[in-house]
Amino acid sequence: MCNWAKDNGYQVRPRGVMHGWSPLTLSTNPTPGAKIMLVDLTKALCQATFLPPSNGLPPRVKVQTGKTMLELLNYLEGQAGGGGSAPGYSFPHTPAPGNLTVGGVLAIDAHGTAVPTLPNDEFQASYGSMSNQMLEFTAVVTDPNSATPDRYALRTFKRSESDAKAFLAHLGRALLVDATLQVIPNYHLRCQSFTNFTDSVVFAAPTAATPPKDSFGDYLNRYGRVEVIWFRTGTNPWLHVWSVAPTKPQGSTAVTSPYNYPFADNVPEILQTILKRILNGIPEATPDFGKMAFSVTADGLDGKNVFGQSVYPPSRDIWGPSKNTLLYIQDTTLQVTANGYALQMKKTDVQQAVHDFTTKFTALLASYEKDGKYPVNGAVEIRVTSLDDPTQVAIGSGIKAESPVISALRDDGLAKQNGWDVALWVDVLTIPGTEYSNAFYADLEVWLLDRFSGTVARTLPEWSKGWAYTADQGPWTNTKFLDHIRQVFTAGPNDQNNWTFEVEALKKYDKFNLFTNPLLDRLFTPTMSR
């Protein structure tokens, strides 16, 4: 197929579910008559094979890239011999949507939210991105060292190979057909939802080394698995807190499947009414939408609708095999657009960063709304993960892995030099087409680049979301930010695993520039000679 495309002047774009926002599969405005072959990996590349521990390697799963994460987690849960508190095998954390292909997840270093936390949550695997779980993969490449360097063929790479790290997060600039991922014994996970803490408490400024009680950083230190969904300044955040719990805690509800927030899967009629007002020329209804979204959530967690009627199973405190609380976003959830950034820093700096970010967001939004502009009608989301530490790959096996080159969680010399050990993920959501949203996103991005820089932190793009904003053209259009991307993946003492290496390595294995599109063409230019 790829050779036919090459011989006939087509470019090849692998596709999965296409859940992400950034145009990594197809251009936002495709050129009329462009010769593009769209390859749906979900139609045939859906197999998985479990590999038990052997030759010093941990348990693994070899999975084709068209399989969805829900399908993979179900498959792993059904494997015998895990020895954990829950059946089968799993990962330390995963993205929240289950309807994502493995190939898509690996292409953009997808993640959940978790950092290792004693005593129960320190599994022998990476707490960074899913890309850092890879031990081996098969890609479609032109191999300059083969007998047919001008033809595309399958080649298997081991993680220890020097060029392999370029494929671990590739943004669709390569085509992987399968990957072998390290897994861990499955575990039971409790998820508690709190909506009783004010935003001033959760986002409080730290005044000592220990974060304030009931703040984001406090729960991060205590449990290691935290997420905030904040609907509106002045409303209480929805604070998710997960904890590894081998046996069901008293008061928790056992759940036997994922997606346990039905109130979030479909937009209630009252929210639809307010939303229609916003979109039909009454943007000043935006604050009401945020307040009502919080009320729907708080009531829904108690199993009630907005009229106080019990219509759902309560879900404030749920417990079950890991996937049943890790997966909670479905395709029917309200369709929004989002910006997204990973802010690498020291874990001890997280609460100050959360305070500064939410304070800036509040002030910037207030300045827009004072002028009658309502650019944001969705939530703010905040998560934390570890970095892509290569020492957490096949622990004890002797494999010399390297961190994914362009993962937003790259663990390089600069991270080690500055003591950065986590990434704070921040997203701001709004309905697509909301007036003034691009200007707001552009202003916020400028502030992020200034605040999270130097030896304190660094700002990297969350590849699947919006970044590189300009007020008039929107995301993925700011040439200064594109240059920042190339530089931030280059900076590091004596680090050769840089942006130019990534560009040249992927080009080396795609001689005819088959796996690309307009955004990738603009982005994948070298920064310097190696």
N, C-alpha and C positions, 0 to 999 in steps of 0.2 A: 504494500500500500504506500509506504513512504517513498520507496524507489519510484513507483508510478507517479506520485505527486512531484517528485524532483524532476523526473524526465518530462513532465507536462506543464511545468511552471507553476505549480500550486504550492501554497504554504499550508502546513498542517497545524491545526489547533486542537489539541486534546481537550475534551470537556468532560466534566462530571455532572454535578448538580447545578453548578454555577450559582452558588449561594452568596459569594462575595460581592463586594461593591466595585472594587477596582477593575478596570478593563484589561485584565491579564489574559483572558481568553479571546475576546473580540474587541475591536475598537468601539468606542462610544458612537462614532460616526463612520461606519465602514465605507470605504471607497466604492462607488458603484462599479460593478464589473470586476471587482477584486477576485482573484482566483484563490479561494480558501477552501480547504477540506476540513470540515469539522468532524472529529472522531469521538464518538460517544463511547467512553470506556465502560459505562454501566451496562452495556448490552452483552458483553462477552467476557470481560476481565473481572470475574467476580468470585474466584476460587480462593480457598485458604487451606493451608496445611499446618498442623501443629507440630513443632519440633521439640522434643523433650531435651533436658540438659544433656550435653555430650561434649567431650573433648575440652572441658573447662568452660564451655559456653553456658549461659543461663537458658531457661526455657524461652522458646522463640515461636513466632508465627510467621510463615511465609504467606503473604497475602497479595492478591492482584489488585491493581490500583483502581479498578472500577467498583470494588466492594464498598458499601457505605460503612461508616463508623458503627452505626447501630447493628448492622449485620455482623460486623467483625466482633463486637463486644458480646453479642448473643452467641456467636460461635465459640469464643474463648470461654465463656461461662459454662458451656456444655462439655468442655474437655475435662477428663478425669485426672486426678492426681495432684491438684494444685496445692493442697495442704493448708490453704488459708482458711479464714473464718467463713468465707463465702465460697460457693462452688466455682471451680475452674480458675481462670486467670484474668488479668486485667492490666491496666496501666496506672501509674500514680495519679494522673489526672488527664482529662480529655476536654476538647471543646464541648460547649453546651448543646449545640445542635447535633442530633444523631444522623440526619440526612445530609451528610457530607461524604464525598468519596475519600478513600484513603489517599489516592493520588493528589487530590486537591489539598488535603490537610498537610501532606508532606511538602507540597510545592511552596507553601507560604508559611512554614514553621508555625502551624496552628498550636493552640495551647488551651489549657483550662485555667485554674487558679489554685496554687498550692506551693508551699515551701516545706522542706523537711522540718518536723517538729517532734521532739521527744515528749512523752515516752513511746507513743504508739505509731507515729507517722514518720518513719524513716526507712522507707523501702529501698532495696538494693537496685536502684535504677535512677535515671535522670528525672529531675523535677522541672526540667526546662521544656522545650517544645517537643512535639511528637517527632519532628525531624531528627532529634538527637537520640531517638530510640532505634534508629536504623543500624543494622549490622552488615547488611548486604542488599544489593538491588540489581535489577536488570533494566537496562535502558536501550532505546533504539539510537544507534550512533553510527557515524562514519569513524572508523578506527584508522588513524594514520599509520599504525604499525601492522595492519593486517595485509593480506594478499590482495584485497579489493578496497583500497582506501577511498574510492569514489562511490561506494555503494553503502546503503544503510543496512545494518544488521543488528541483531541482539548481542549485547555484551553484558556480562555480569561483573560488577565491581564489588570488592570487599571493602569494608569500612577503613581498613588499614592502608589502602592504596592512597597515594598522595592526591590524585585527581578526584577521588570520591567525594571529598568534602564540598566540591563545587556543585554537586547534584543534590545535596541534602535539603537545600531550600533554593529552588531554581526559578520560581515565579512563572512557570510555564515556558521557560526558555529551553526545556528538554522534555523528553517523553519517556517516563518510567512505566514499565508494564507490571512490575512486581517489586515488593520490598520485604525483607526479613527484619522483623522488629523484636526487640527484647521485651518480654512480659514478666509480670510478677504474679505470685499467688493472689487470687481475688480476696477481697476484704469487704466487710460490712462498713457502711458509711452512714453516719447520721447527718442530717441537714436541718438546722434550726433557722427559722426566719423571724427576725425582730423588726417591728415597726414602731416600737414605743420610745426609741431614743431620738431626740431632736438632732437636726443637722449640726447645731452648735456643739453638741456632745460628740457625735461621731467624727466630726472634722475639726475638733478642738486643737489649738496650737499647743505643742508640748512645752512644758516649762521645766522638765527634768529629763534625765536619761530614760526613765520609764514613761511610756505614753499615758495620757490621762485615762482614767477608768471608763470603760465602755466606748472608747474611741476605736477607730479602724485599726490603729497600730496595736492597741491593747488586745483585741481579738486575734490579730495576726500573730502576736507573740504567744498567745495562749493556745491557739489551735492551728495556725499555719494555713488555713483554707478560708479565705474571706472574699466576699464580693459585695459591692454596694450598687444598688440601682436607685438613683435619686431623681424623682420626677419633677421637682420644682423647688427653687430656693424658698425656704420657709416651711416646706413639708418634711416630715420625717423620712429618712432614707429606708429603703428595704434592704436590711442587712442580712445577707446569707452567711451562715457559719457552718462549715462542715467539720466533722471530727470522726476519726477512725474509732469504731466501737464494735468489738467482736461479738458482743451480745446486746440485745435490744435494751436500751435504757428505759427506765420507768417513765411513762408519759409519752414516749415516742410511738408513732403509728407505723407498723410494718407495711412496706410497699413492695409489690411484686412485679412492677414494670416501671419504666421511666415516664417522664412527662406528667408530673403530678401537680401542675398548676393550671388547671383547665380554664380558670378565669383569664389567664394571659394568652390562651391559644386562639381566642376569638374576641373581637372588639364588641363590648356590650353596646346596646342601642343608645344608651345615654351618652357614651363617649363618641359614638358615631355622629350623634346630633351636634355635639360641640365641634367635632372635627369638621363637619360640613360647613358650619358657620365660619370657622377659621379659613377654610379653603375657598369660601364663597365671598370673601371680601370683608370679613369681620375679624381681623387678626388679634384685636384686643381681647378676644375670648380665649387667647392662649393660656393665660394664668389659670382660668377656670378648668381648662383641659388638664393641666398638670395636677391641680388639686384633686380633680375627680379621678384621675389615673391612680393617685395614691389611695384614695378611698376605696376604689374597686379592688386594689391589691390587698389592702388591709382586711377588707371584708372577705375577699376570696380566700385568703389564708385561713380564715375561720370557717370556711365552707359556705359562706353566705353571698347572696347577690346584693346589689345596692339597696334593695328594699328590705334587707334583713332576713330574707327567706333562706333556709338551709337547702342548698341545691348542689353543693360539691362535697366531697370528702375533705375534712380539714387537713391542712398541709403545713402548719407552722412547725411541726416537729416530726420529721419522717426518717425512716431507717430501713436499710435493705442492702442487697448486693450493690457494689459500687456504682454500676451503670444506672441504677434506678434513681440515684440522686444527682449523678454527674450530668445526665442528659435531661434538659428541661425546656428547650426551645424547639418548637415545631414550625413547619412551613406556613401554618395559618396565623402565626403571630403577626401583629401589625407590621406592615412593610414600611421601613424607615431607611434613611441613609445615615451614615455615620463617619466621622473622622476617627482616626485611631493612631496612637503612639505608644511605644514602649520607652519608658524612662528608666535607664539603668542607673542604679545607685546602691548605697549601703542600706541594708535592711533597717539599721538604726535611724536612717534619715526618712523613712517612709511616712511617718505621721506628719512631720513638718512639710513634706512634699504634698501630701493630701490636703493639709490645711491651706497651703499657698495656692494650690490649683483650684480648689473650690472657692477660695476667697476671690481669686482673679476672675473665675467664671461668673460669680455672682455680680461683681462690680462691672464687668464688661457687658453682661446681659442687661443690667440696670441702666447702663448708659445708652444702650440701643433702645430699650423700652421707653426711656424718658423722651426719646425723639419719635415715639410712635412706631417703632420698628420691633417686630417680634420674630427674630430669626430662629429661635429654638423652641420647638413644641414637643420634643421627646425627652428622654431621660439622659442623665450622666451615668456612666458605668465605670467602675474602678475594680481592678483585680491585681493580684501579685503572683509572680512565679519566680522560680530560680532561673539562673542562666543555663546555657547549654554546655555544662561542664563535661569535657570529654573523659574525665576520670570516672564518670558514672556510667560509662558504656561498657557492657560485658565485664563487670567488676571481677578481678581475679583471673581473667582469661589470658592476660598478657597482650591483648590487642592494643595497639597504639592508635587510638582514635584521635581525630582532630575536630574542633568545633565547626559547625556549619559556617561557611564564610560569610554569607549575607543573611543569616538569621538575625532577627531583631534581638535575639538572646545570645548572640555570639559571645563566647567567653575567651577573650584574647589577652594579650599582654597589657593593654591599657586598662582593662577591667581589673586585672590582678593588681596592677600598680596602684590603682586608686581604691582598691578594696570593695569594688562593686560586686554584690553577690545576689541581687534580685533585680527584677524589672517591675515597675509600677505601670500597669496598662490603663490608659485613660481614653474614653470614647465619649463623644457628645452626639446624641441622636436627634434627628428631626425628619419631618415628612419631606420626601423629595419635592423639589420645586419651591420650597418655602422662601419667600422673598427675604433678601438680605442675609440668608444663611451663609452664602459663600464668603461674603465680606466678614461676617462674624468668625467663621472658621479661619480665614486668613489672619485676622487680628490675633486670635488665640494661638495660632501656630507661631507667629512672630514672638509672642511672649514665651511660649514653651522653649523655643530655641535659645532664648536669652537666659531664662531661669535655670534650665537643666543643661548646663554646659560646663566646660573647664574640668577641674578635678572633682567637682561636686557630683556631676551626673552627665549623662549624654542622652540626646533625643534621637530615637530611631523610628522609622515608619512601621506601623502595623500593615503589612503588605496587602491584606485583603480589604482594607477600608480606605477612607479618604485621607489624602495628604498632598502636599505641594499645591496649596490653594492660592488662587488669585481671586480678587473680588468680582472681576468681570467675566472670567472664564471658568471658575470653579476648580475642582480638584485635578491633580496630576498635570498642572499647567505652569507651575511656578519654577522657572529655570534655576533660580537661586536655591530652592529647596532640593531640586534634582542634583545640583552640584554638592549640596550639603550631604546628600545620601552617599555620593561617591567618596567624599572625604571622610565621613564618619565610619565607613567600612574600610578605610585605609589607615586611619590614625592608629598608632600603636608602636611601642619600641621594638625595633628589629622584627616587625611582623610582616612576613611575606604573604600571609594568607589574606590578601587585600582585594579591593574591588577589581583592580586590573587583572589579578590572577583569576578571579571569577569570570570576567568577560572573556579572557583568552582561553580558559579551560573549556567553557561551554562552546565557544567557537571552534575549538580544536576537534570536538566530537560532533559538530554540526557544520560540516564543510560548506554546505550549500544554503545555509541560513534558512532552514526549513521551518524551525520551531520558533517563530517570532511573530510580532505584530507591531503596529506603529508605536505604542507606548514602550514596549520592550526595546525597539530600535533606538528610541530617544534615550532611554535609561542606560542601556548596556553599551556605554562607551568608556574606554579606559581613562584613568586619571593620570597615568604616568607610565614610563617605560620600566619594565622589570629588569 
